[in-house]
Amino acid sequence: MTRFAGLSLAALLSASLPAAGQERPLPERLAETYTAAADWIAGQQGADGAWRAGLLGGNAEPSVAYTGLLAAGLLNAPENLRARYKAAASRAVAWLLSKANRDGSFGEGENGSFLKTYSTAIALMALSSSEWSDRIGDAVRGAQAFLRHHQIREGLHRGGSGYGDLELKRDPETGEFRAVHSAIANVSTTAFAADALRASRLSLSDEYWERAADFVRKCQNNSEVNRDPARLAALREKGLSVGEDGSIIYTPEPDRALQKAGTVRVGDRETVAGYGSMTYDGIKTYLYAGLSKDSPEVRSAVDWARRNYSIGSHPGFAFDRQKRHHLRGLYYYYLVMARALDAYGERPFVTADGRGHDWPAELAEEFLKTIRESRLWKNDNPAWYEGDPVLVTAYVLNTCDILFGHLR
């Protein structure tokens, strides 16, 4: 993640009033809002150093993923604010270290056996931002080894990562949750793992990167690059085909029920619909893997982003005023959008209509507009756990850490 090291704390948090008719600078307003939210988040931390999933819903459990996301956010705060949150971040890192499994992983639940790949990736991001020590170094190397070892090496999902080991799934007949083994890779977890391995400086020569790029290709609506015979055969068996708009989907699995944005029909062909967060996840994974901005993979995905640039709704999900379908996963989308555009390095980002978008400023203004009670964010669509303000605020703080690197 981009660290901010420009303005002084006095400049960021100046209490002086603006001249009549003159608004305070955007970095200053964002820093003030960030501080209020980070102060609130620090107040939600448990005495053990962990943050809890479902904190405001009555079923609070210490969470490696929540704690890792928030520790990473606070550790990468604007330079002159880091001291303010150093104690909270240190307690979080100490708790994460206590949750390391013998195989190098970090998992959810009391025995650390749930969502191990996903949670390990997020924990590794936090550890990679921490002050180095022998213990942290050992944990980083263990987490790297786990993520590399658990990258799928064969079959339809080769190169990808699933949530890891056990997941809780609702039984459609009884409605009860049960633990099942995870065997399906997806772009979201693959991208979290790529974020973590890049942050922890895994060599670009490692075979992990080539395999990860191959996995994303199998999820891209681009027949020039999506040519894996097993994937194409699986699609044909289900009456589906590869699209041509450059977007990226959740998983190469041809089961329509697993595709978050459904399918679309173009002429006589039915294709799986890509959407914003997966497309941006794919863009940054390609770039981390060493593909150039002019590669057909990156170029076609970025072209989709140019045609579907959006602040305020998640592109790929149809607008619905009542069900708020267009807000599904909105704050996760903001985070991966910022990471991808930061990696891509274009500001302003020129959309298909020829307009230049100052995306860091636009995202910052959106956060200033949507903060609630002057201290937290929450999605009006609770899908993907975004009804939990602790998780959503974690996404926003991590996104702001990137924005501060661009706003001067």
C-alpha positions as CSV (number, residue, x, y, z in Angstrom):
1,M,0.0,0.0,0.0
2,T,1.1,3.6,-0.7
3,R,2.4,5.4,2.4
4,F,1.7,9.1,2.7
5,A,4.7,11.2,3.7
6,G,4.0,14.7,2.6
7,L,2.1,17.1,4.8
8,S,2.8,18.0,8.4
9,L,0.2,17.1,11.0
10,A,-0.4,20.8,11.5
11,A,-1.2,21.2,7.8
12,L,-3.4,18.1,7.8
13,L,-5.4,18.9,10.9
14,S,-5.3,22.7,10.9
15,A,-8.1,24.1,12.9
16,S,-7.9,27.6,11.3
17,L,-11.1,28.7,9.6
18,P,-11.1,29.3,5.8
19,A,-11.5,32.7,4.3
20,A,-15.1,33.6,3.5
21,G,-16.3,31.6,0.5
22,Q,-13.2,29.5,0.5
23,E,-13.4,25.8,1.3
24,R,-10.6,24.1,3.2
25,P,-8.3,22.0,1.1
26,L,-9.4,18.4,0.4
27,P,-6.4,16.7,2.1
28,E,-7.1,18.6,5.3
29,R,-10.8,17.7,5.3
30,L,-10.1,14.1,4.5
31,A,-7.5,13.9,7.3
32,E,-10.0,15.3,9.8
33,T,-12.6,12.7,8.7
34,Y,-10.0,9.9,8.7
35,T,-9.0,10.8,12.2
36,A,-12.5,10.8,13.5
37,A,-13.2,7.4,11.9
38,A,-9.8,5.9,13.1
39,D,-10.5,7.1,16.6
40,W,-13.9,5.4,16.6
41,I,-12.3,2.2,15.2
42,A,-9.6,2.3,17.9
43,G,-12.3,2.5,20.5
44,Q,-13.9,-0.7,19.1
45,Q,-10.7,-2.8,19.6
46,G,-10.9,-5.5,22.2
47,A,-8.6,-5.6,25.2
48,D,-6.9,-8.6,23.6
49,G,-6.0,-6.5,20.6
50,A,-8.5,-8.0,18.2
51,W,-11.5,-6.5,16.3
52,R,-14.6,-8.6,16.2
53,A,-16.8,-9.5,13.3
54,G,-20.5,-8.7,13.9
55,L,-19.6,-6.3,16.7
56,L,-22.8,-4.4,16.4
57,G,-25.0,-7.4,15.6
58,G,-24.7,-9.2,18.9
59,N,-22.6,-12.1,17.7
60,A,-19.1,-10.7,18.1
61,E,-16.2,-13.0,17.5
62,P,-12.5,-12.1,17.3
63,S,-11.6,-12.0,13.6
64,V,-8.2,-12.4,12.0
65,A,-9.5,-10.8,8.7
66,Y,-11.0,-7.8,10.5
67,T,-8.0,-7.3,12.7
68,G,-5.6,-7.7,9.8
69,L,-7.5,-5.1,7.7
70,L,-7.6,-2.6,10.4
71,A,-4.0,-3.1,11.5
72,A,-2.9,-2.6,7.9
73,G,-5.0,0.5,7.6
74,L,-3.6,2.1,10.8
75,L,0.0,1.0,10.1
76,N,-0.2,2.8,6.7
77,A,-2.0,5.9,8.0
78,P,-0.6,9.3,7.0
79,E,2.9,9.5,8.5
80,N,2.1,12.1,11.0
81,L,-0.9,10.2,12.3
82,R,0.8,6.8,12.7
83,A,2.0,7.7,16.2
84,R,-1.6,8.3,17.2
85,Y,-2.6,4.7,16.4
86,K,0.7,3.0,17.1
87,A,-0.5,1.4,20.4
88,A,-3.7,0.0,18.8
89,A,-1.8,-1.3,15.8
90,S,0.9,-2.9,18.0
91,R,-1.8,-4.7,20.0
92,A,-3.4,-5.9,16.9
93,V,-0.2,-7.2,15.5
94,A,0.6,-9.0,18.7
95,W,-2.8,-10.7,18.7
96,L,-2.3,-11.7,15.0
97,L,1.0,-13.3,15.9
98,S,-0.7,-15.3,18.6
99,K,-3.0,-16.7,16.0
100,A,-0.4,-18.1,13.7
101,N,-1.0,-21.8,12.9
102,R,1.9,-24.3,12.8
103,D,1.7,-24.4,8.9
104,G,2.2,-20.7,8.6
105,S,-1.4,-19.9,8.1
106,F,-3.9,-17.6,9.9
107,G,-7.5,-18.7,10.1
108,E,-10.8,-17.7,11.5
109,G,-12.6,-19.4,14.4
110,E,-11.2,-20.7,17.7
111,N,-9.1,-23.4,16.0
112,G,-8.0,-21.3,13.1
113,S,-9.3,-23.7,10.5
114,F,-11.8,-21.5,8.6
115,L,-11.0,-19.3,5.5
116,K,-7.3,-19.9,6.0
117,T,-6.1,-18.6,2.6
118,Y,-8.2,-15.4,2.7
119,S,-7.3,-14.7,6.4
120,T,-3.6,-15.5,5.9
121,A,-3.4,-13.0,3.0
122,I,-4.9,-10.2,5.1
123,A,-2.7,-11.0,8.1
124,L,0.4,-11.0,5.8
125,M,-0.5,-7.5,4.6
126,A,-0.6,-6.2,8.2
127,L,2.6,-8.0,9.2
128,S,4.4,-6.7,6.1
129,S,3.6,-3.1,7.2
130,S,4.8,-3.7,10.8
131,E,8.1,-2.8,12.3
132,W,10.4,-5.7,11.6
133,S,11.4,-8.2,14.2
134,D,12.6,-11.8,14.1
135,R,9.2,-13.0,15.2
136,I,7.4,-11.0,12.5
137,G,10.0,-12.1,9.9
138,D,9.3,-15.8,10.8
139,A,5.5,-15.2,10.5
140,V,5.9,-13.4,7.2
141,R,7.9,-16.2,5.7
142,G,5.5,-18.8,7.0
143,A,2.5,-16.9,5.6
144,Q,4.2,-16.5,2.2
145,A,5.0,-20.2,2.1
146,F,1.4,-21.1,3.0
147,L,0.0,-18.9,0.3
148,R,2.4,-20.2,-2.4
149,H,1.9,-23.8,-1.4
150,H,-1.9,-23.5,-1.4
151,Q,-2.1,-21.9,-4.8
152,I,-4.0,-24.5,-6.9
153,R,-1.5,-26.2,-9.2
154,E,-3.8,-28.2,-11.6
155,G,-7.2,-28.3,-13.2
156,L,-9.7,-25.6,-14.0
157,H,-8.6,-23.5,-11.0
158,R,-4.9,-23.7,-11.6
159,G,-3.2,-20.6,-10.4
160,G,-6.0,-19.4,-8.3
161,S,-6.7,-19.3,-4.6
162,G,-10.0,-20.2,-2.8
163,Y,-11.0,-19.0,0.6
164,G,-9.1,-21.9,2.1
165,D,-9.9,-25.2,3.9
166,L,-13.2,-24.8,5.6
167,E,-16.0,-22.5,4.8
168,L,-19.4,-22.2,6.4
169,K,-22.2,-22.9,3.9
170,R,-26.0,-22.8,4.5
171,D,-27.7,-26.1,3.8
172,P,-30.5,-25.2,1.3
173,E,-32.9,-27.8,2.9
174,T,-32.4,-27.2,6.6
175,G,-31.2,-23.6,6.5
176,E,-28.4,-24.5,9.0
177,F,-24.8,-23.7,8.4
178,R,-22.2,-26.5,8.1
179,A,-18.5,-26.6,7.5
180,V,-17.5,-27.7,4.0
181,H,-14.1,-27.9,2.3
182,S,-13.4,-25.1,-0.2
183,A,-12.2,-26.3,-3.6
184,I,-13.3,-23.4,-5.8
185,A,-10.8,-20.6,-6.5
186,N,-12.0,-17.0,-7.1
187,V,-10.4,-13.7,-8.3
188,S,-11.1,-11.9,-5.0
189,T,-9.1,-14.3,-2.8
190,T,-6.4,-14.7,-5.5
191,A,-6.1,-10.9,-5.6
192,F,-5.9,-10.6,-1.8
193,A,-3.1,-13.2,-1.8
194,A,-1.3,-11.3,-4.6
195,D,-1.6,-8.0,-2.7
196,A,0.0,-9.7,0.4
197,L,2.8,-11.4,-1.5
198,R,3.6,-8.1,-3.3
199,A,3.6,-6.2,0.0
200,S,5.9,-8.8,1.5
201,R,8.2,-8.5,-1.5
202,L,7.9,-12.0,-3.1
203,S,10.3,-12.0,-6.0
204,L,8.7,-11.4,-9.4
205,S,10.6,-14.3,-10.7
206,D,8.6,-16.7,-8.4
207,E,6.4,-19.0,-10.4
208,Y,3.5,-17.9,-8.3
209,W,3.0,-14.8,-10.4
210,E,2.8,-16.6,-13.8
211,R,0.3,-19.0,-12.4
212,A,-1.8,-16.2,-10.9
213,A,-1.9,-14.4,-14.2
214,D,-3.0,-17.6,-15.9
215,F,-5.9,-17.9,-13.5
216,V,-7.1,-14.4,-14.1
217,R,-7.0,-15.0,-17.8
218,K,-9.5,-17.8,-17.3
219,C,-11.8,-15.4,-15.7
220,Q,-11.6,-12.6,-18.3
221,N,-14.1,-11.9,-21.0
222,N,-11.5,-11.8,-23.8
223,S,-11.2,-14.7,-26.2
224,E,-7.8,-13.5,-27.3
225,V,-6.3,-14.4,-23.9
226,N,-8.9,-16.7,-22.3
227,R,-8.0,-19.8,-24.3
228,D,-7.6,-22.6,-21.7
229,P,-9.1,-25.7,-23.3
230,A,-10.6,-27.1,-20.0
231,R,-12.3,-23.8,-19.3
232,L,-13.7,-23.5,-22.8
233,A,-15.0,-27.0,-22.7
234,A,-16.6,-26.5,-19.2
235,L,-18.4,-23.4,-20.6
236,R,-19.7,-25.1,-23.7
237,E,-21.1,-27.9,-21.6
238,K,-23.2,-25.3,-19.7
239,G,-24.2,-23.4,-22.9
240,L,-21.9,-20.5,-22.1
241,S,-19.1,-18.8,-23.9
242,V,-16.3,-16.3,-23.3
243,G,-17.4,-12.7,-23.7
244,E,-15.5,-9.9,-25.4
245,D,-15.8,-6.8,-23.3
246,G,-12.6,-7.3,-21.3
247,S,-14.3,-7.5,-17.9
248,I,-13.3,-10.1,-15.3
249,I,-15.6,-12.5,-13.4
250,Y,-15.5,-14.1,-10.0
251,T,-14.6,-17.7,-10.8
252,P,-13.9,-19.8,-13.9
253,E,-16.4,-22.3,-12.5
254,P,-19.3,-22.5,-15.1
255,D,-22.0,-22.8,-12.5
256,R,-24.3,-19.9,-13.1
257,A,-25.3,-19.8,-9.4
258,L,-21.7,-18.9,-8.4
259,Q,-21.5,-15.9,-10.7
260,K,-22.2,-12.7,-8.7
261,A,-23.4,-10.5,-11.5
262,G,-25.2,-13.2,-13.5
263,T,-25.0,-13.8,-17.2
264,V,-25.8,-11.6,-20.3
265,R,-26.9,-12.6,-23.7
266,V,-25.3,-11.0,-26.8
267,G,-26.9,-12.3,-30.0
268,D,-27.1,-16.0,-29.7
269,R,-24.3,-16.2,-27.1
270,E,-24.7,-16.3,-23.3
271,T,-21.7,-15.1,-21.3
272,V,-20.9,-14.6,-17.6
273,A,-21.1,-10.9,-16.7
274,G,-18.0,-9.2,-15.3
275,Y,-18.2,-6.5,-12.7
276,G,-16.2,-3.7,-11.2
277,S,-14.4,-5.1,-8.2
278,M,-13.3,-8.3,-10.0
279,T,-12.1,-6.3,-13.0
280,Y,-10.0,-4.0,-10.9
281,D,-8.7,-7.0,-8.9
282,G,-7.7,-8.6,-12.1
283,I,-6.0,-5.4,-13.4
284,K,-3.8,-5.1,-10.4
285,T,-3.0,-8.8,-10.2
286,Y,-1.8,-8.7,-13.8
287,L,0.3,-5.7,-13.1
288,Y,1.8,-7.2,-10.0
289,A,2.6,-10.3,-12.0
290,G,4.7,-8.2,-14.4
291,L,2.3,-7.8,-17.4
292,S,2.7,-4.4,-19.2
293,K,0.0,-1.8,-19.5
294,D,-0.1,-2.5,-23.2
295,S,-0.6,-6.3,-22.8
296,P,-4.0,-7.5,-24.3
297,E,-5.0,-8.6,-20.8
298,V,-4.5,-5.3,-19.1
299,R,-5.5,-3.2,-22.0
300,S,-8.9,-4.8,-22.5
301,A,-9.7,-4.8,-18.7
302,V,-8.7,-1.1,-18.5
303,D,-10.9,-0.4,-21.5
304,W,-13.8,-1.9,-19.7
305,A,-13.0,0.2,-16.7
306,R,-12.9,3.3,-18.9
307,R,-16.4,2.5,-20.2
308,N,-17.8,1.7,-16.8
309,Y,-16.1,4.1,-14.5
310,S,-18.3,4.9,-11.5
311,I,-18.3,6.5,-8.1
312,G,-21.5,6.0,-6.1
313,S,-22.5,2.6,-7.6
314,H,-20.8,-0.7,-8.3
315,P,-20.5,-1.2,-12.1
316,G,-21.9,-4.5,-13.3
317,F,-24.8,-4.5,-10.8
318,A,-28.0,-2.9,-12.2
319,F,-29.5,0.1,-10.5
320,D,-32.4,-0.7,-8.2
321,R,-33.7,2.0,-5.9
322,Q,-35.5,-0.4,-3.6
323,K,-33.2,-3.3,-3.3
324,R,-30.1,-1.2,-3.7
325,H,-28.5,-3.8,-5.9
326,H,-26.1,-1.3,-7.4
327,L,-24.6,-0.8,-4.0
328,R,-23.6,-4.5,-3.5
329,G,-20.0,-4.7,-2.3
330,L,-19.5,-1.0,-3.0
331,Y,-16.8,-0.3,-0.4
332,Y,-14.8,-3.4,-1.3
333,Y,-15.1,-2.1,-4.9
334,Y,-13.7,1.3,-3.8
335,L,-10.7,-0.4,-2.1
336,V,-9.7,-2.5,-5.1
337,M,-10.4,0.3,-7.5
338,A,-8.0,2.5,-5.7
339,R,-5.3,-0.2,-5.5
340,A,-5.7,-0.9,-9.2
341,L,-5.6,2.7,-10.4
342,D,-2.7,3.4,-8.1
343,A,-0.8,0.5,-9.6
344,Y,-1.8,1.5,-13.2
345,G,-0.6,5.0,-12.6
346,E,-2.9,7.2,-14.6
347,R,-4.2,10.4,-13.1
348,P,-6.6,11.7,-14.3
349,F,-8.1,8.5,-15.5
350,V,-9.5,9.2,-18.9
351,T,-12.8,7.4,-19.5
352,A,-14.3,6.3,-22.8
353,D,-16.2,9.6,-23.3
354,G,-12.9,11.5,-23.2
355,R,-13.3,13.0,-19.7
356,G,-10.5,13.0,-17.2
357,H,-11.4,11.8,-13.7
358,D,-9.2,12.8,-10.8
359,W,-10.1,9.5,-9.1
360,P,-8.3,10.2,-5.7
361,A,-10.2,13.4,-5.3
362,E,-13.5,11.9,-6.4
363,L,-13.2,9.0,-4.0
364,A,-12.2,11.4,-1.2
365,E,-15.2,13.6,-1.8
366,E,-17.5,10.5,-1.8
367,F,-16.1,9.4,1.6
368,L,-16.6,12.9,3.0
369,K,-20.2,12.8,1.8
370,T,-21.2,9.4,3.0
371,I,-19.6,9.2,6.5
372,R,-22.2,8.6,9.1
373,E,-22.3,10.2,12.5
374,S,-19.0,11.8,11.6
375,R,-17.1,8.6,12.5
376,L,-18.0,5.5,10.4
377,W,-19.2,4.2,7.1
378,K,-21.8,1.5,6.4
379,N,-23.4,0.2,3.2
380,D,-27.2,0.4,2.8
381,N,-26.9,-2.9,1.0
382,P,-25.7,-5.4,3.6
383,A,-24.5,-8.1,1.1
384,W,-20.9,-9.3,1.5
385,Y,-21.0,-8.3,5.2
386,E,-21.0,-4.6,4.3
387,G,-23.9,-4.0,6.8
388,D,-21.1,-4.1,9.4
389,P,-19.6,-0.6,9.9
390,V,-16.4,-2.1,11.4
391,L,-15.6,-3.9,8.1
392,V,-16.8,-1.1,5.9
393,T,-14.8,1.5,7.8
394,A,-11.8,-0.8,7.6
395,Y,-12.1,-0.7,3.8
396,V,-12.4,3.1,3.8
397,L,-9.3,3.6,6.0
398,N,-7.2,1.3,3.7
399,T,-8.5,3.2,0.7
400,C,-7.7,6.6,2.2
401,D,-4.2,5.4,2.9
402,I,-3.8,5.2,-0.9
403,L,-5.6,8.5,-1.6
404,F,-3.4,10.4,0.7
405,G,-0.4,9.4,-1.4
406,H,-2.0,11.3,-4.4
407,L,-3.6,14.3,-2.7
408,R,-1.3,17.2,-2.1
